Amino acid sequence: MNQSGAGRRDPAEIEERIGYTFNDRTLLERALTRLAYALEGGLPADAHMDALATLGDAVINVAVVEAVVAGGAHDKGAISNRKMNLVNMTRLRALAEDLVLADYVRWGKGEAAQKVWISGRVLAECLEALVGAVYLDGGMDAAAGVLRRLGLTEKA
């Protein structure tokens, strides 16, 4: 695992892995930058992933519900249950682990020392930030495409 960006893998590899190329590379960098790293490096207030993770969480929920409805579900309870089964911390963490996402993130020194990526919530947030960045860069179709390629909505 990397230490505060040292030896960090090329973010362009993530684009290959998710099947999406960013028009605005700063969004990709932002999605891969933790708040602690931004603070330690004196980066601008908007240079970290937090807002993108919040946005990505909402985008993932919309994409999954859309896929579930497109798959034929019409009952509110069934849709909600299916969404809960597809979108949870464990599932998002597994997708992030499949992407080896932790190797691309710029971690703060303390985060790197503590290996915070071992926590499921942290990796899930990193994936949410990546999806949020894709959404801002390419819209809902692009974000839904990434989620399909990752297998999250493939069988919704």
Protein Blocks (a to p, Z undefined) as FASTA:
>chain_A
ZZehiapacfklmmmmnopacfblmlmmmmmpcfklmmmnopafklcfklmmmmmmmmmm
mmmmmmmmmnopabfklmmmmmmmmmcfklmmmmmmmnommmmpccdfklmmnommlpmk
lmmmmmmmmmmmmmmmnojmlmmmmmmmnommmmZZ
